[in-house]
Amino acid sequence: MNIKNKKKINYKYPKILLTGGTGQLGNELKKNLQSLGEVWSPNSKQFNLAEPETLREKIKYYQPDLIINSAAYTAVDQAELNSKLVSCINVVSTKVLAEEAFCLQIPLIHYSTDYVFDGSQKTPYTESDKPNPINVYGKTKLDGEHEIQKNHNQYLILRTSWLFGLYGKNFYTTMLQLFKEKKTVNVVNDQVGSPTSIEFLAKATLEILSQLKKNEEENRWGVYHLAGEEQMTWFDFAKKIYKQEKNSNNFIIEKILPISHKKYLTEATRPNFSVLNCDLIQKNFEYIYKKFSKTDI
């Protein structure tokens, strides 16, 4: 009993509130956060971001030492048809988390997106470049960033891009399925971004949290870009997935063909170029790419 209590005392963040724990990133984060503290990761019924004001009492009751918000409305095309719900989850609930974290004077880690940019640039976006989202998802994620910045003083907003993993619904798993079902697959070849491994993002988050100081000397709070190191089109990404997985899957695919995004109609407009420059986070939080870049595709 005494050993158990001693272990709890030694946790850097004894009680961690993790939202979105049933999602792809949340699941990976749960595996990695155990060394930092005990993780409470309520499901969407227990902690419903579509009902923001119900969250305050639960946060006050739990009294976390750290909040990590990996939950969001991320269905980019569906967001165009459900703007009110998207705003509720991505903006209003984010504001509530920021306000409650401020009241408790605890850090808030929040994930944002490359889709806060319009894609008109030809060089990787830095944190100082002006956002200009061109779809509902990107706009609400940017509005959520602003709510954090207005209502809290200890936060890290981590903008990432093109998340993928071996489980759940993402581009990687979609391609794996299509390669097993179709002989020809058309993939967009004029939108460029940086695929980011969920495993890498979770491990990098743990490393960043491990480096953060728990005192007033910590001055690295703010907005950072944290994404995969390679830039490529969706077509390039599909070819890499095929090369990576062809020996361990029963694919029937014969051709992967490049097409323009204009021939692939979607509800939401996507940026044509959304590569993120990640120099700042590498400067302020050393070694994260040296340690974990091998998890990229």
N, C-alpha and C positions, 0 to 999 in steps of 0.2 A: 504493500500500500504506500509506504513511504517513498519507494523507488518511483512508483507511478506519479505521485505528486511532485517529486523532484523533477521528473522529466517535463511535466507541464510547465513548471516554473521556468525551465530553460528554453521553452519555445520563444522564438523571436516575436511571433504574433500568436498568442495562445488561442484566440478564437478568430477564425477567418470566415467571413460570409462570402460565398461564391455564388453568383447568379448564373443561370444558364448551364448548370452542371450536367444536364441531360444532353446538351448539344455536343458537337464534335470537339470544339476547343475546351469546353467545360469539362468534359470527360478526361481529356488529356491533362488539364490543369489539376484535377483532383488527384491524379497519380503522382504529380510532382510536388504538390504543396504539403504533403504529409510531414516533411522534415521541418516545416516552419510553424505548424500549429494544427489544431483540430479544426477540420473543415466542416462547416454547415452549408450544405448545398441543397436548398429546398427545391422541389419541383414547381412547375408553373401554377399548380393549384394552391400550394402552400404559400407561394410568394409570386403573386400575379401582377406582372408589370403592366397589364392592361387596366389595372385598378390602382393607380399610383398612390393614392392617399391611404390605402390599406397597408402600405409597406412601412410607414413611419413607426407604428406601434410595435411591429415585429422587430425592427432594427433596435428600437429602444429597449425592448425586452431582452434581446439576445446580447446586446452590448459587445459587438465585435471589436477586435483590435485592428482589423483590416477589412476593406471591402474590395472585392474583385468583380467587376461587372463584365462578364463575357456573354450576357444575354442581349439580344437585339432582334428586331424584325429585319431579317436579311434577305427575304425573297424579293429580289430587285424588281422583277416584272409585276408581281402581285401587289407590290407597294404602290404602283401607279393607280390601282383600283381601290386601295384601302388606306388612303392618306390619313384619315382621322385616327385609325387604329395604329398606324405606323408612327405617327407623331406622339401618340400616347405612350407607346413603348420606348421609342428612341429618344424622345425629348423630355416629356413630363416626368417619367419615371427616373430618367437620368438626373434630372434636377432634384428630385426627392432624395436620391442616393447621395448626391453632392451635399445637399443641405444637412442631412443627418450625419454624414461623415464629418462635416465641419463642426457640428454640435458636439460630437464625440472627440473631435481633434485627432482623427485617425486617417491614414492614407486611403485614397481611392485610386484603384487601377482600372482604367476604362479602355476598351478597344474601339477604334474607329477605322476608317477606310480610305483607300486611295480614291474612292468615288466622290470625295469632297472637291476634287479637281475636275476641270472640264475637258482635259485632254488636248488642249490646243498647243501645249508646249512641246518642244522637241528634245529637251534635256530633262533628266530626272528631277522631280519636284522636291524642293527642300521645305523645311518647316516654315521658312519665311515667305514662301511663294503664296500669293493670294488665292484662297479657295474660290471656286465658282461651280458648285454642283449643277448637273444638268438632268438629274432625275430625283424623284421623291425620296428614295432611299438615301442618296448622298446628301440631300438638303437636310433631312431629319438628323442624320448622323452629325453634320456640321452644327446644327442647332443644339444638339446634345452636348457637343464640345463647348459651345458658348455658355451653356447653363453651368457646366462644371467650373469653367473659368470665372464666372460671375459669383459663384456661391461657395467656393472652396479655395484653400491655399496649399493643401498637400495632395497633389494629384499627379498621376502620369497618364496622359492620353497617348495610347500607342496606335498609330495609324498603320494598318497592315494591308495586304492585298492578295487576291486570288488564292484563298486558303484551300489547301487540299490535304487529304489523308486517305488511308486505306479503308476507312469505315464511314458510314453515313452518306449523305447526298452531297456530292461535290463534283467538280469537273473530272477529277481523277477516276472516281468510281463510276461516273456516267460513261466515260470512255471505255473503261473495262467491260461494262455491260454491252455497249454498242459493238465493240470488237468481237464479242461472242455471238451477236445476233445478226450483224449485217456484213455484207461483203464490200460495201462502199460507204464511207462516212465523210460527209462534208464538214469542214471546220473553218471558222473565221480566221483569216490571215492578215487583217489590217487593223487589229487592235493589239496594242503592246502593253505588257505589264510584267510583274515579277511574281511567279508562283511562290507561295510561302507554305512550307510544311507546318502542319498543326503541331507536330512533335517538336520542331524547332522553336516555334512561337511559345509553347508552354515551358520548355527548358530555358529559353532566354528570359522569360518572365521570372522564373524562379531565381535565375542568376542576378537579375536586376534587383529583386526584392532582397536577396542576400547581401547585396552591396549597399543598399540604402541605409543611411544612419538613422537611428531613432532618437534624434535630438534636434535642437534648433540650428545646428550647424549644417544640416542637410539643405542644400540650395539647388538641387538638380530637378526640382519639380517642373512640369511643363508638358509640352507636346513633342512627341518624337515619332520618327518613321522607323518601323521595324518590319522588314520584309525580306524575302529571298534575295540572294545576290545576283541571280541571272535575270536578264530581261529577254522576253520572247513573245511571240504571238500565240494565240490559242492553238493554231495549226502546229507551230513548233512544239508546243507543250504536248499535244496529242501524239506527235511522232516520238517524243521522248518517253511518254508513257508506254507506247507500243514496244519500243526497244527494251525498256526496263522489265516489262511483264510478259513478253512473248514466250519465253521459255517455261514459264510456270502457269500458263493459262491455255485453254483450248479455244483459241481465236479462229474465226472463219474470215476475218477481215482480209481483203485483198488490196484495197485502195483507200488511202486517206487523202482527200482532195481539198485544196485551199479554195475558199470562196470569200467574197467581200461581205462585210457586215450588212450591206444594203440588200443582199439576197437572203439574209437570215433575219426575218422580221420579228421584232420583240416589242412588248409594251413600253419598255423603258429604253431611253437613249443611253448608251454607254460611252465613256471617254475613249478616244482612239489611242491615247498614250497616257498611261497612269503609273509609270515607273517611279518609285520613291527613292530619293537619295537618303541613305541611312548613315551618313558620315557622323552626324551629331551624336547619335546614340552610341556609336562605336567610340567616339571621343570621350563621352561622359561616363559610359559604363563599359570598361575595358573587357576584352576577351570574349564577348558573347558570340561573335562570329567565328573566332578562332576555335572556340570550344564546340560549337554546335552546327556549323555550316554543313557538316557531312550529312545531316538529316535532310538536306534539300535533295530534290530529284537530280 
